[in-house]
């Protein structure tokens, strides 16, 4: 089964295509561009280029996988809206995966802190043991994080490395699309129904609706 993965939960816009079967997973193409302010402009070209590199047409896809965060509101919704609309247009199921889980899987063996930049001088984080999540995703200031881990991965870990006080693996910065697909493989192969792509924000978005106007006193 041919699967497209998308992730915009971090400053990176990522698209990947992989073939999933009972024998395992084979990555065909993956592209990533890092710009925290341009997810809306970058994701569609990334998808087109990734499909072209993989020799796959949109109509060939059997499923869509999307990173659901945690991540900043504006960037995250770009990937989820794109994944949902593509799934509906192509008539294929869409599945959500925690973006931190993709980093945790890519980090490999050991006890690892995964941290991405949450802005406001905070990080989204969780701890993983041999690629499996051991703590719930959370958001906090790096100085408040007491991680029982041997090392840390993710661009948030790099940004706040001195505060976290852990060895940093700078080779794993953003959620790999192929890792997201691997985490959804059982659902894909089981032909599970499409899921609502519910974003994992962990906090309220910066933009809020204005309050009602106060009456003007005479």
Buried (B, 14 or more C-beta within 10 A) or exposed (E): BBBBBBBBBBBBBBBBBBBBEEEEBEBBBBBBBBEBEBBBEBBEEBBEBBBEBBEBEEEEBBBBBBBBBBBBBBBBBBBBBBBBEBBEEBEBBBBBBBBBBBBBBBBEEEBBBBBBBBEEEBBBBBBBBEBEBBBEBBBBEBEEBEBEBEBBBBBBBBBBBEBBEBEBBEEBBBBBBBBBBBBBBEBBEEEEEBBEBEBBBBEEEEEEEEEEEEEEEE
